[in-house]
Amino acid sequence: MFWKTRPLWGNKPKLKSSYDVVIIGGGLHALATAYFLARDHGITDVAIIEKRFIGFGAAGRNTAIVRANQRTQYNVPLYKDALDLWPVLTKELNFNLMFNNCGNLNLMHSEAAMKAARMTIATAQFHGVESHLIDAKEAKELVPALNISEDITFPIHGAMFHPPGGIVRHDAVVWGLAKGCAKHGVHIHQQTEATHIHTEGGKITGVTTSRGRIHARQVLVSAGGYSAGLIHQMLGIKLPISVLTIQAMVTQPLKPVLDHVVSSGAITVTPTRHSREKLPPVPIWTSGPTTPPRTRRTTSSTRPKRCRTGCPVCVG
Ligand SMILES: Cc1cc2nc3c(=O)[nH]c(=O)nc-3n(C[C@H](O)[C@H](O)[C@H](O)COP(=O)(O)OP(=O)(O)OC[C@H]3O[C@@H](n4cnc5c(N)ncnc54)[C@H](O)[C@@H]3O)c2cc1C
């Protein structure tokens, strides 16, 4: 049986010719900005202009890992607040964001990495964020699939364990925030591309979109990786930002083997489990000089068939 469903964020609103604020892009940053502008500042005459559909960009294609054990004293408090916000938002938006604080395990493959981890942990602990250094045996107790033998390409010396971190369902966050925005009267315009930003006397006056011109005195370019290019193209301002591509690889559904997020900064692989039990390891490689290393030993029957990464989790 088929029936017409109404999006969580209401029916398609009419594009007005003027808004107090126009936000270009329909990703997490745009939606969160609009939501908090409305919730905390009472600014509700806001239009979100999205070229494709909300969550089309990185917001709908990431590995969904959330954590607060960052490296510097400046970003730890920010990430701590963000981590504490997930359960609050879940209630407030009345939408299950599938936040699962299953804990993050960051593997270390050398004594130098262990030393660096001690510094990171000390910073986290100083700001009241739970994070510990554990040895390889303790890591194995947490994740039995780990191979802690010494004759593998990247032997595990220990790990940084961060229990309050975990995963949140990325597209649920997009939909939940969109629902919250609409509740406050924010207009979400999908299939609408911003093509030009107008200025007069050095001040913003509006935006031209593929569906017409909008007057607005406040415009936020929140187009993720496209932002710097758009600002250059539309306003002639060259920002010192360059965009790097990172990729996520999703396996076929496999029997779940991980109860925690496991990552390895050294080999830039993060095998993690999809929030719907069925999609386990999702290795990602960041861009840059690192290429997936070759595996020396290939023993496990649980290992994904075509995995040749040398990842210490797959060879368990
Ligand atoms: C592979 C991968 C893995 C990641 N893993 C994690 C992770 O585990 N944890 C974490 O916290 N972060 C992760 N991130 C980062 C996170 O996904 C991004 O920081 C976040 O999604 C960026 O959101 P955004 O709203 O800024 O941009 P986006 O979500 O990219 O949204 C930008 C939007 O702008 C729209 N747009 C572009 N041009 C125009 C235009 N002219 N007019 C209108 N709309 C336009 C696009 O269609 C797009 O929808 C990952 C990213 C990637 C790529």
The ligand as a Gaussian input file, in Angstrom:
#p B3LYP/6-31G(d) Opt

LIG

0 1
 C       33.853000      10.387000       5.123000
 C       33.581000      11.369000       6.249000
 C       33.591000      10.908000       7.547000
 C       33.358000      11.798000       8.599000
 N       33.292000      11.302000       9.865000
 C       32.958000      12.117000      10.883000
 C       32.787000      11.593000      12.192000
 O       32.922000      10.389000      12.409000
 N       32.453000      12.454000      13.194000
 C       32.282000      13.811000      12.967000
 O       31.983000      14.541000      13.911000
 N       32.441000      14.321000      11.723000
 C       32.751000      13.523000      10.688000
 N       32.877000      14.036000       9.423000
 C       32.733000      15.491000       9.236000
 C       31.252000      15.918000       9.216000
 O       30.505000      15.048000       8.417000
 C       31.187000      17.344000       8.653000
 O       31.988000      18.199000       9.441000
 C       29.772000      17.902000       8.664000
 O       28.852000      16.992000       8.143000
 C       29.771000      19.147000       7.844000
 O       28.459000      19.659000       7.833000
 P       28.156000      20.971000       7.048000
 O       26.754000      21.360000       7.348000
 O       29.184000      22.005000       7.321000
 O       28.369000      20.598000       5.511000
 P       27.598000      19.544000       4.579000
 O       26.875000      18.511000       5.320000
 O       28.611000      19.085000       3.575000
 O       26.487000      20.443000       3.871000
 C       26.765000      21.374000       2.868000
 C       25.510000      21.485000       2.012000
 O       25.628000      22.637000       1.189000
 C       24.923000      22.368000      -0.012000
 N       25.343000      23.351000      -1.019000
 C       26.545000      23.444000      -1.651000
 N       26.535000      24.479000      -2.522000
 C       25.305000      25.054000      -2.416000
 C       24.677000      26.175000      -3.064000
 N       25.319000      26.910000      -3.982000
 N       23.415000      26.465000      -2.726000
 C       22.733000      25.739000      -1.789000
 N       23.279000      24.676000      -1.170000
 C       24.547000      24.353000      -1.473000
 C       25.316000      20.923000      -0.322000
 O       24.366000      20.331000      -1.186000
 C       25.326000      20.298000       1.076000
 O       24.088000      19.663000       1.392000
 C       33.127000      13.181000       8.338000
 C       33.118000      13.644000       7.026000
 C       33.332000      12.750000       5.984000
 C       33.288000      13.263000       4.554000

